[in-house]
Amino acid sequence: MTREEKAQVIEDLTARLADNANIYLADISGLNADATSRLRRACFKAGIQLSVVKNTLLAKAMESSDKDFGELPSTLKGNTSIMLSETGNGPAKVIKEFRKKSDKPLLKGAFIEEAIYVGDDQLEALVNIKSREELIGDVIGLLQSPAKNVVSALKSSGGKLAGILKTLSEKEG
């Protein structure tokens, strides 16, 4: 690979890192061709871009990026695949599901909306991360529940209140 080709790859990687808020680094070495194809299909169905990258080029792209990747560059050893996704937990779910039949891919680390996760032991935490849409739905549900409670209380006690007022007015008369 010539110096110009490397510079172009670094530039492309830097742009991809800038455009994605959810970046996973995984080790898929040791998977045979069939397993790799199944993993690529699973990623495609989940809307995840999977590509194998050279560690040195990815490290340089991380350096030139505006994002702070913290300890992630230290995980760039051996075989590295990058998984880019719209949802924070999408790649983690794919990895967890795929590992029911295989011991790979191994999670090296992840960058999720400015948060950094390093190590395969973080997989379960990443699976449980809620997506932006799920969080918005939770907040809307929480905001609606007090209003629903007030409305239902007014509806149910409306008859009681009228009865109490009628009884009190009759007692005074």
Summary of the structure (lengths in Angstrom):
residues: 173
radius of gyration: 26.1
end to end distance: 100.2
largest distance: 101.3
contacts: 469
relative contact order: 0.14
helix: 59%
strand: 16%
